[in-house]
Amino acid sequence: MTCGCQTWTLNKQLCHKLQTARRAVERKMLNIKFKDKISTIEIRKKTQVIDVVHTFKNKKWKRAGHIAREKGNRWTKRCTELTPRSGGRDRGRPEARWLDDIRRSANPQWQRKAQDRRKWKTSAEGYILQWMDKASKKPSN
């Protein structure tokens, strides 16, 4: 499930789907059916699997730090800073971009903050916990 997750833009609905898939995999690992009425907390204690959203957010935070510290004119850094010029916008709210949640957590000067590896690593836990709190709530759709 974690292949390429550093590049995903996660929202509440996707987090909920990922957590549902994780619970299904855990039940399959233990050969537990829904009709057995075993709570997910007990299943989690048995499997001791780390939450998938926590893993994704941790990997994304690390990747953002790597991108910010890149030197020169590398394509990953250029793609991160790219502003598409496709003409007009579609109606409605713009879709979330990869950087939006990092900027929201680390502030707009996140690249300057990421230059210090120790501070960036310690601020990762706040970023992850912020998303874990949002992901625990069910989506409205």
Secondary structure as the mmCIF struct_conf table of DSSP 4:
data_model
#
loop_
_struct_conf.conf_type_id
_struct_conf.id
_struct_conf.beg_label_comp_id
_struct_conf.beg_label_asym_id
_struct_conf.beg_label_seq_id
_struct_conf.end_label_comp_id
_struct_conf.end_label_asym_id
_struct_conf.end_label_seq_id
TURN_TY1_P TURN_TY1_P1 CYS A 3 GLY A 4
HELX_RH_3T_P HELX_RH_3T_P1 CYS A 5 THR A 7
HELX_RH_AL_P HELX_RH_AL_P1 LYS A 12 LEU A 30
TURN_TY1_P TURN_TY1_P2 ASN A 31 ASN A 31
HELX_RH_3T_P HELX_RH_3T_P2 PHE A 34 ASP A 36
HELX_RH_AL_P HELX_RH_AL_P2 THR A 40 THR A 47
HELX_LH_PP_P HELX_LH_PP_P1 VAL A 49 ASP A 51
HELX_RH_AL_P HELX_RH_AL_P3 VAL A 52 ARG A 69
BEND BEND1 GLY A 72 ASN A 73
HELX_RH_AL_P HELX_RH_AL_P4 TRP A 75 THR A 80
TURN_TY1_P TURN_TY1_P3 GLU A 81 GLU A 81
BEND BEND2 GLY A 87 GLY A 88
HELX_LH_PP_P HELX_LH_PP_P2 ARG A 89 ASP A 90
BEND BEND3 ARG A 91 ARG A 93
HELX_LH_PP_P HELX_LH_PP_P3 PRO A 94 ARG A 97
TURN_TY1_P TURN_TY1_P4 TRP A 98 LEU A 99
HELX_RH_AL_P HELX_RH_AL_P5 ASP A 100 ALA A 106
TURN_TY1_P TURN_TY1_P5 PRO A 108 GLN A 109
HELX_RH_AL_P HELX_RH_AL_P6 TRP A 110 ALA A 114
TURN_TY1_P TURN_TY1_P6 GLN A 115 GLN A 115
BEND BEND4 ASP A 116 ASP A 116
HELX_RH_AL_P HELX_RH_AL_P7 ARG A 117 ALA A 135
TURN_TY1_P TURN_TY1_P7 SER A 136 SER A 136
BEND BEND5 LYS A 137 LYS A 137
HELX_LH_PP_P HELX_LH_PP_P4 LYS A 138 PRO A 139
#
